[in-house]
Amino acid sequence: ALTRQQEASLLKACAASVSRSLHAAVTVLLQTGLRLTELRLLRWQQIDLLNEFLSVGQSKTERGAGRSVPLNTTAAATLRRWRQQFPEWKPTHFVFPSERVGFSNTRGVAKAYGSDPTKPITSWKTAWTKARKEARVTCRFHDLRHTCVTRLLENGTAFAKVATVMGWSPATTTRMAKRYAHFEDRSIRDAMESLSRPTSAPHAEADEWDTVQ
């Protein structure tokens, strides 16, 4: 999983990329834990920015397809800003459309052209590789999903809820339960430790009981 410092360095490099969609894509992956293909094939009709959630379409697993994923403040804001890049967007258009990047002969400024919203972007591979090198971060796209899972568990989210959001199959859920077992062990220990904390005003309660008797 990425550290917060690594994430900041990576996002900074993505923002400077010639690929105008890379920063938005990486941000959404970190905030939702979507698989790369789920994100790449996402259409605007699958995103509800009013109620702030998205519905996954095609997925790797049966449980993954059609699942709802809540959009936190960062993810929703990122998608709102990204949609402003497409004044003529339609519900059936892909969120990250196929497009090319060229450079101005006079200023050398990168500019997207030939955008086709009816086709999804093929890959971010070249831009992603360069951004990782610029940020000096070694990770795969899938590690962004792993980072999301790790942070949810660190924040105390129940494993069953994480499995639902991630769209894991039963077999994968079992495998992941073993992989992330240390988080479950920690939560159980915290729960047991809570039993040793004194209750509020125990003597006052005892005195009240004695008075009633």
CYANA upper distance limits for C-alpha pairs under 8 A (distance plus 0.5 A):
  1 ALA  CA    143 ASP  CA      6.68
  1 ALA  CA    144 LEU  CA      7.72
  1 ALA  CA    146 HIS  CA      6.37
  1 ALA  CA    147 THR  CA      4.78
  1 ALA  CA    150 THR  CA      7.30
  2 LEU  CA      6 GLN  CA      6.28
  2 LEU  CA      7 GLU  CA      6.53
  2 LEU  CA    143 ASP  CA      8.11
  2 LEU  CA    144 LEU  CA      7.99
  2 LEU  CA    147 THR  CA      6.37
  3 THR  CA      7 GLU  CA      6.66
  4 ARG  CA      8 ALA  CA      6.70
  5 GLN  CA      9 SER  CA      6.79
  6 GLN  CA     10 LEU  CA      6.55
  6 GLN  CA    135 ALA  CA      8.08
  6 GLN  CA    137 VAL  CA      6.98
  7 GLU  CA     11 LEU  CA      6.56
  8 ALA  CA     12 LYS  CA      6.63
  9 SER  CA     13 ALA  CA      6.83
  9 SER  CA    135 ALA  CA      5.64
  9 SER  CA    136 ARG  CA      8.49
  9 SER  CA    137 VAL  CA      8.46
 10 LEU  CA     14 CYS  CA      6.66
 10 LEU  CA    131 ALA  CA      7.16
 10 LEU  CA    132 ARG  CA      6.85
 10 LEU  CA    134 GLU  CA      8.40
 10 LEU  CA    135 ALA  CA      5.60
 10 LEU  CA    137 VAL  CA      7.44
 11 LEU  CA     15 ALA  CA      6.57
 11 LEU  CA     23 HIS  CA      6.72
 11 LEU  CA     26 VAL  CA      7.94
 11 LEU  CA     27 THR  CA      7.95
 12 LYS  CA     16 ALA  CA      7.02
 12 LYS  CA    135 ALA  CA      8.21
 13 ALA  CA     17 SER  CA      6.86
 13 ALA  CA    131 ALA  CA      5.52
 13 ALA  CA    132 ARG  CA      7.90
 13 ALA  CA    134 GLU  CA      6.61
 13 ALA  CA    135 ALA  CA      6.36
 14 CYS  CA     22 LEU  CA      6.29
 14 CYS  CA     23 HIS  CA      5.26
 14 CYS  CA     26 VAL  CA      8.37
 14 CYS  CA    127 ALA  CA      8.44
 14 CYS  CA    128 TRP  CA      8.01
 14 CYS  CA    131 ALA  CA      6.04
 15 ALA  CA     20 ARG  CA      8.10
 15 ALA  CA     22 LEU  CA      7.81
 15 ALA  CA     23 HIS  CA      5.65
 17 SER  CA     22 LEU  CA      7.66
 17 SER  CA     23 HIS  CA      8.41
 17 SER  CA    127 ALA  CA      6.99
 17 SER  CA    131 ALA  CA      7.25
 18 VAL  CA    101 VAL  CA      7.60
 18 VAL  CA    110 ALA  CA      6.30
 18 VAL  CA    111 LYS  CA      8.17
 18 VAL  CA    127 ALA  CA      7.70
 19 SER  CA    101 VAL  CA      7.59
 19 SER  CA    112 ALA  CA      8.40
 19 SER  CA    124 TRP  CA      8.35
 19 SER  CA    127 ALA  CA      6.75
 20 ARG  CA    112 ALA  CA      8.01
 21 SER  CA     25 ALA  CA      6.55
 21 SER  CA     82 TRP  CA      8.46
 21 SER  CA     96 PHE  CA      7.40
 22 LEU  CA     26 VAL  CA      6.58
 22 LEU  CA    124 TRP  CA      7.43
 22 LEU  CA    127 ALA  CA      7.82
 22 LEU  CA    128 TRP  CA      7.84
 23 HIS  CA     27 THR  CA      6.58
 24 ALA  CA     28 VAL  CA      6.68
 24 ALA  CA     78 THR  CA      6.66
 24 ALA  CA     79 LEU  CA      7.75
 24 ALA  CA     82 TRP  CA      7.45
 25 ALA  CA     29 LEU  CA      6.71
 25 ALA  CA     39 LEU  CA      8.11
 26 VAL  CA     30 LEU  CA      6.71
 26 VAL  CA    144 LEU  CA      8.19
 27 THR  CA     31 GLN  CA      6.73
 27 THR  CA     75 ALA  CA      7.43
 27 THR  CA     78 THR  CA      7.96
 28 VAL  CA     32 THR  CA      6.41
 28 VAL  CA     33 GLY  CA      8.33
 28 VAL  CA     34 LEU  CA      8.42
 28 VAL  CA     75 ALA  CA      5.86
 28 VAL  CA     78 THR  CA      7.85
 28 VAL  CA     79 LEU  CA      8.41
 29 LEU  CA     33 GLY  CA      5.71
 29 LEU  CA     34 LEU  CA      6.01
 29 LEU  CA     35 ARG  CA      7.96
 29 LEU  CA     36 LEU  CA      8.05
 29 LEU  CA     39 LEU  CA      8.06
 29 LEU  CA    144 LEU  CA      6.70
 29 LEU  CA    145 ARG  CA      6.96
 30 LEU  CA    144 LEU  CA      5.75
 30 LEU  CA    145 ARG  CA      6.78
 30 LEU  CA    147 THR  CA      7.36
 30 LEU  CA    148 CYS  CA      6.06
 31 GLN  CA     71 LEU  CA      8.17
 31 GLN  CA     72 ASN  CA      7.65
 31 GLN  CA     74 THR  CA      7.70
 31 GLN  CA     75 ALA  CA      6.41
 31 GLN  CA    148 CYS  CA      6.93
 32 THR  CA     69 VAL  CA      7.44
 32 THR  CA     70 PRO  CA      8.06
 32 THR  CA     71 LEU  CA      7.42
 32 THR  CA     75 ALA  CA      7.91
 32 THR  CA    145 ARG  CA      8.24
 32 THR  CA    148 CYS  CA      7.39
 33 GLY  CA    144 LEU  CA      7.44
 33 GLY  CA    145 ARG  CA      4.78
 33 GLY  CA    146 HIS  CA      7.89
 33 GLY  CA    147 THR  CA      8.43
 33 GLY  CA    148 CYS  CA      5.83
 33 GLY  CA    149 VAL  CA      7.38
 33 GLY  CA    166 MET  CA      6.99
 34 LEU  CA     38 GLU  CA      6.64
 34 LEU  CA     39 LEU  CA      6.79
 34 LEU  CA    145 ARG  CA      6.91
 34 LEU  CA    166 MET  CA      7.46
 35 ARG  CA     39 LEU  CA      6.92
 35 ARG  CA    142 HIS  CA      7.58
 35 ARG  CA    145 ARG  CA      7.35
 36 LEU  CA     40 ARG  CA      6.59
 36 LEU  CA    141 PHE  CA      7.47
 36 LEU  CA    142 HIS  CA      7.80
 37 THR  CA     41 LEU  CA      6.58
 37 THR  CA     59 SER  CA      7.93
 38 GLU  CA     42 LEU  CA      6.68
 38 GLU  CA     56 VAL  CA      7.03
 38 GLU  CA     57 GLY  CA      7.36
 38 GLU  CA     58 GLN  CA      6.94
 38 GLU  CA     59 SER  CA      6.48
 40 ARG  CA     95 VAL  CA      8.31
 40 ARG  CA     96 PHE  CA      6.91
 40 ARG  CA    120 PRO  CA      6.83
 40 ARG  CA    121 ILE  CA      7.02
 40 ARG  CA    122 THR  CA      8.37
 41 LEU  CA     57 GLY  CA      8.17
 41 LEU  CA     58 GLN  CA      8.07
 41 LEU  CA     94 PHE  CA      7.16
 41 LEU  CA     95 VAL  CA      8.29
 41 LEU  CA     96 PHE  CA      8.32
 41 LEU  CA    120 PRO  CA      6.52
 42 LEU  CA     46 GLN  CA      7.33
 42 LEU  CA     56 VAL  CA      7.79
 42 LEU  CA     57 GLY  CA      7.49
 42 LEU  CA     94 PHE  CA      6.34
 42 LEU  CA     95 VAL  CA      6.28
 42 LEU  CA     96 PHE  CA      7.96
 43 ARG  CA     47 ILE  CA      7.84
 43 ARG  CA     91 PRO  CA      7.27
 43 ARG  CA     92 THR  CA      6.44
 43 ARG  CA     93 HIS  CA      6.05
 43 ARG  CA     94 PHE  CA      4.67
 43 ARG  CA     95 VAL  CA      5.59
 44 TRP  CA     90 LYS  CA      7.65
 44 TRP  CA     91 PRO  CA      5.32
 44 TRP  CA     92 THR  CA      6.83
 44 TRP  CA     93 HIS  CA      6.63
 44 TRP  CA     94 PHE  CA      6.76
 44 TRP  CA     95 VAL  CA      6.14
 45 GLN  CA     91 PRO  CA      4.86
 45 GLN  CA     92 THR  CA      6.52
 45 GLN  CA     93 HIS  CA      8.42
 46 GLN  CA     54 LEU  CA      6.03
 46 GLN  CA     55 SER  CA      5.59
 46 GLN  CA     56 VAL  CA      7.44
 46 GLN  CA     57 GLY  CA      8.08
 47 ILE  CA     52 GLU  CA      8.16
 47 ILE  CA     53 PHE  CA      6.77
 47 ILE  CA     54 LEU  CA      4.84
 47 ILE  CA     55 SER  CA      6.99
 48 ASP  CA     52 GLU  CA      5.98
 48 ASP  CA     53 PHE  CA      5.96
 48 ASP  CA     54 LEU  CA      6.40
 49 LEU  CA     53 PHE  CA      7.13
 49 LEU  CA     76 ALA  CA      6.94
 49 LEU  CA     80 ARG  CA      8.02
 52 GLU  CA     70 PRO  CA      6.69
 52 GLU  CA     71 LEU  CA      5.53
 52 GLU  CA     72 ASN  CA      7.75
 52 GLU  CA     76 ALA  CA      6.82
 53 PHE  CA     68 SER  CA      7.10
 53 PHE  CA     69 VAL  CA      6.01
 53 PHE  CA     70 PRO  CA      4.69
 53 PHE  CA     71 LEU  CA      5.29
 54 LEU  CA     68 SER  CA      6.19
 54 LEU  CA     69 VAL  CA      5.85
 54 LEU  CA     70 PRO  CA      7.00
 54 LEU  CA     71 LEU  CA      7.49
 55 SER  CA     66 GLY  CA      6.18
 55 SER  CA     67 ARG  CA      6.14
 55 SER  CA     68 SER  CA      5.06
 55 SER  CA     69 VAL  CA      6.84
 56 VAL  CA     64 GLY  CA      7.71
 56 VAL  CA     65 ALA  CA      6.19
 56 VAL  CA     66 GLY  CA      5.37
 56 VAL  CA     67 ARG  CA      6.00
 56 VAL  CA     68 SER  CA      6.94
 56 VAL  CA     69 VAL  CA      8.02
 57 GLY  CA     65 ALA  CA      5.85
 57 GLY  CA     66 GLY  CA      5.85
 57 GLY  CA     67 ARG  CA      8.44
 58 GLN  CA     64 GLY  CA      8.47
 58 GLN  CA     65 ALA  CA      5.90
 58 GLN  CA     66 GLY  CA      8.04
 59 SER  CA     64 GLY  CA      5.94
 59 SER  CA     65 ALA  CA      5.32
 60 LYS  CA     64 GLY  CA      7.14
 60 LYS  CA     65 ALA  CA      8.04
 61 THR  CA     65 ALA  CA      7.01
 61 THR  CA    167 GLY  CA      7.63
 61 THR  CA    168 TRP  CA      7.50
 61 THR  CA    169 SER  CA      6.68
 62 GLU  CA    169 SER  CA      7.74
 63 ARG  CA     67 ARG  CA      7.62
 63 ARG  CA    167 GLY  CA      5.77
 63 ARG  CA    168 TRP  CA      6.96
 63 ARG  CA    169 SER  CA      6.45
 64 GLY  CA    166 MET  CA      7.56
 64 GLY  CA    167 GLY  CA      4.33
 64 GLY  CA    168 TRP  CA      6.90
 64 GLY  CA    169 SER  CA      8.08
 65 ALA  CA    167 GLY  CA      7.98
 67 ARG  CA    164 THR  CA      8.49
 67 ARG  CA    165 VAL  CA      7.87
 67 ARG  CA    167 GLY  CA      7.40
 68 SER  CA    165 VAL  CA      7.72
 69 VAL  CA    165 VAL  CA      6.39
 71 LEU  CA     75 ALA  CA      6.01
 71 LEU  CA     76 ALA  CA      6.05
 72 ASN  CA     76 ALA  CA      6.58
 73 THR  CA     77 ALA  CA      6.52
 74 THR  CA     78 THR  CA      6.57
 75 ALA  CA     79 LEU  CA      6.78
 76 ALA  CA     80 ARG  CA      6.69
 77 ALA  CA     81 ARG  CA      6.73
 78 THR  CA     82 TRP  CA      6.63
 79 LEU  CA     83 ARG  CA      6.57
 80 ARG  CA     84 GLN  CA      7.10
 81 ARG  CA     85 GLN  CA      7.82
 82 TRP  CA     86 PHE  CA      8.27
 83 ARG  CA     87 PRO  CA      8.04
 83 ARG  CA     89 TRP  CA      8.07
 83 ARG  CA     95 VAL  CA      8.20
 89 TRP  CA     93 HIS  CA      6.98
 89 TRP  CA    117 PRO  CA      8.41
 92 THR  CA    118 THR  CA      8.09
 93 HIS  CA     97 PRO  CA      8.15
 93 HIS  CA    117 PRO  CA      5.57
 93 HIS  CA    118 THR  CA      5.90
 93 HIS  CA    119 LYS  CA      8.30
 94 PHE  CA    117 PRO  CA      5.94
 94 PHE  CA    118 THR  CA      6.73
 94 PHE  CA    119 LYS  CA      7.08
 94 PHE  CA    120 PRO  CA      6.18
 95 VAL  CA    117 PRO  CA      8.14
 95 VAL  CA    120 PRO  CA      8.25
 96 PHE  CA    117 PRO  CA      8.04
 96 PHE  CA    120 PRO  CA      6.46
 96 PHE  CA    121 ILE  CA      6.31
 97 PRO  CA    115 SER  CA      6.99
 97 PRO  CA    116 ASP  CA      6.32
 97 PRO  CA    117 PRO  CA      5.09
 97 PRO  CA    118 THR  CA      7.50
 97 PRO  CA    119 LYS  CA      6.21
 97 PRO  CA    120 PRO  CA      5.01
 97 PRO  CA    121 ILE  CA      5.38
 98 SER  CA    115 SER  CA      6.16
 98 SER  CA    116 ASP  CA      5.86
 98 SER  CA    117 PRO  CA      7.03
 98 SER  CA    119 LYS  CA      6.05
 98 SER  CA    120 PRO  CA      5.55
 98 SER  CA    121 ILE  CA      4.40
 98 SER  CA    122 THR  CA      7.03
 99 GLU  CA    112 ALA  CA      7.01
 99 GLU  CA    113 TYR  CA      6.54
 99 GLU  CA    114 GLY  CA      5.82
 99 GLU  CA    115 SER  CA      4.54
 99 GLU  CA    116 ASP  CA      6.71
 99 GLU  CA    121 ILE  CA      7.38
100 ARG  CA    112 ALA  CA      6.08
100 ARG  CA    113 TYR  CA      5.83
100 ARG  CA    114 GLY  CA      6.33
100 ARG  CA    115 SER  CA      7.25
101 VAL  CA    110 ALA  CA      6.90
101 VAL  CA    111 LYS  CA      5.99
101 VAL  CA    112 ALA  CA      4.92
101 VAL  CA    113 TYR  CA      6.53
102 GLY  CA    110 ALA  CA      5.99
102 GLY  CA    111 LYS  CA      5.78
102 GLY  CA    112 ALA  CA      6.80
102 GLY  CA    113 TYR  CA      7.61
103 PHE  CA    107 ARG  CA      8.45
103 PHE  CA    108 GLY  CA      5.71
103 PHE  CA    109 VAL  CA      5.67
103 PHE  CA    110 ALA  CA      4.88
103 PHE  CA    111 LYS  CA      6.41
104 SER  CA    108 GLY  CA      5.17
104 SER  CA    109 VAL  CA      5.71
104 SER  CA    110 ALA  CA      7.07
104 SER  CA    111 LYS  CA      7.84
116 ASP  CA    120 PRO  CA      8.47
124 TRP  CA    128 TRP  CA      6.15
125 LYS  CA    129 THR  CA      6.50
126 THR  CA    130 LYS  CA      6.89
127 ALA  CA    131 ALA  CA      6.61
128 TRP  CA    132 ARG  CA      6.64
129 THR  CA    133 LYS  CA      6.87
130 LYS  CA    134 GLU  CA      6.67
131 ALA  CA    135 ALA  CA      6.59
132 ARG  CA    136 ARG  CA      6.31
132 ARG  CA    137 VAL  CA      5.73
132 ARG  CA    138 THR  CA      7.00
132 ARG  CA    139 CYS  CA      8.03
133 LYS  CA    137 VAL  CA      7.00
133 LYS  CA    138 THR  CA      8.27
139 CYS  CA    143 ASP  CA      6.50
140 ARG  CA    144 LEU  CA      7.81
141 PHE  CA    145 ARG  CA      7.95
142 HIS  CA    146 HIS  CA      6.98
143 ASP  CA    147 THR  CA      6.47
144 LEU  CA    148 CYS  CA      6.84
145 ARG  CA    149 VAL  CA      6.86
146 HIS  CA    150 THR  CA      6.60
147 THR  CA    151 ARG  CA      6.71
148 CYS  CA    152 LEU  CA      6.77
149 VAL  CA    153 LEU  CA      6.80
149 VAL  CA    162 VAL  CA      7.43
150 THR  CA    154 GLU  CA      6.57
151 ARG  CA    155 ASN  CA      6.59
152 LEU  CA    156 GLY  CA      7.13
152 LEU  CA    157 THR  CA      6.01
152 LEU  CA    162 VAL  CA      7.71
153 LEU  CA    157 THR  CA      5.61
153 LEU  CA    158 ALA  CA      7.54
153 LEU  CA    159 PHE  CA      7.52
153 LEU  CA    162 VAL  CA      8.22
153 LEU  CA    183 PHE  CA      6.82
154 GLU  CA    183 PHE  CA      7.41
156 GLY  CA    187 SER  CA      7.50
157 THR  CA    161 LYS  CA      7.40
157 THR  CA    162 VAL  CA      7.38
158 ALA  CA    162 VAL  CA      7.03
159 PHE  CA    163 ALA  CA      6.67
159 PHE  CA    177 ALA  CA      8.19
159 PHE  CA    184 GLU  CA      8.08
160 ALA  CA    164 THR  CA      6.84
161 LYS  CA    165 VAL  CA      6.82
162 VAL  CA    166 MET  CA      6.57
163 ALA  CA    167 GLY  CA      6.52
163 ALA  CA    168 TRP  CA      6.02
163 ALA  CA    173 THR  CA      6.83
164 THR  CA    168 TRP  CA      7.21
168 TRP  CA    172 THR  CA      6.09
168 TRP  CA    173 THR  CA      6.10
169 SER  CA    173 THR  CA      6.50
170 PRO  CA    174 THR  CA      6.78
171 ALA  CA    175 ARG  CA      6.85
172 THR  CA    176 MET  CA      6.44
173 THR  CA    177 ALA  CA      6.46
174 THR  CA    178 LYS  CA      7.23
175 ARG  CA    179 ARG  CA      6.94
176 MET  CA    180 TYR  CA      6.46
177 ALA  CA    181 ALA  CA      6.06
180 TYR  CA    184 GLU  CA      7.65
181 ALA  CA    185 ASP  CA      6.66
182 HIS  CA    186 ARG  CA      6.63
183 PHE  CA    187 SER  CA      6.78
184 GLU  CA    188 ILE  CA      6.66
185 ASP  CA    189 ARG  CA      6.66
186 ARG  CA    190 ASP  CA      6.67
187 SER  CA    191 ALA  CA      6.62
188 ILE  CA    192 MET  CA      6.67
189 ARG  CA    193 GLU  CA      6.49
190 ASP  CA    194 SER  CA      6.73
191 ALA  CA    195 LEU  CA      7.60
192 MET  CA    196 SER  CA      8.02
193 GLU  CA    197 ARG  CA      7.74
201 ALA  CA    205 GLU  CA      7.19
202 PRO  CA    206 ALA  CA      6.94
203 HIS  CA    207 ASP  CA      6.67
204 ALA  CA    208 GLU  CA      6.75
205 GLU  CA    209 TRP  CA      6.81
206 ALA  CA    210 ASP  CA      6.78
207 ASP  CA    211 THR  CA      6.73
208 GLU  CA    212 VAL  CA      6.91
209 TRP  CA    213 GLN  CA      6.90
